[in-house]
Amino acid sequence: MNEEQLLHAITHYPALYQRKSGNTHKGTFGTLGIIGSAEGMSGAIVLAGKSALKAGCGKVFLGFAQQQLPIPFIDSAPELMLKTAQALINQQDISAWAIGCGLGLSASSEESLSIVLAQRNKNRPYVFDADALVLMAKFKSGLSLNQHCVLTPHPKEASILLNCTLNDIQNNREEAAKEIAKLYHCWAIIKGQNTVITSPKGEITINTTGNSGLSTAGSGDVLTGVMGSFLAQGMTMSDAVKSAVWIHGMSADILVKKGIGPIGLTASELIDTIRNIRNQIWTLTQQHNANYFE
């Protein structure tokens, strides 16, 4: 990133450089629980988990929606702690949750989501993505979400949430996002070119970073991991959602400038770039008094 881009990030996304120092430990930076990855889709929460760690989260647990763990540990990220979804759902020390990456649409997956919703701590932040959104649309009349929750659909998932056509979403993305936020009483984003971010009050923010390289399998899982990571670290929902969408898109823009995409850009390539961006922002504020940017 050039200096102009860094200063823009520091001005508009100050939560990205606000990190505790001194007497810290892994618990200082939060614990994220990720539920998803039914059989055949084990990579989804691995991508989310790696993203969460490299975005700054202290601890990350993966809960596979499978009867048994598909693998004993993640060779490329042994720091990730693995459990079945059933076991992880009952864990009490989770700072934030991300639900849905590769969750699947089976009866078992639906049951897992139902348990999560029934046991939801209303003061903890939750990110709902992917298959969780499709399942939630089936029983939305019984849902009671709040400002600590965010739904992150792509346009097709948004159409399922609102029971309308894909064209209805694409023809008026801002109104669609507002309607999701109003219907589900929470934050909502609609992904895609110029991602739309909406607060529960209907306040709209349009993100302008990102490119067609993000149209690749696993890209949404990376975004969910980063967003969950920021929430686990203590960012407000507003800061976490806006910062995650921005840095996710910026990582793709930087990779394209390096010739790594847009053609053939893979989701896993975004992760180290996201970490690098955040460290560049943090380093610049350390070189100058952070109060200078406020």
Disulfide bonds with the S-S distance in Angstrom:
none
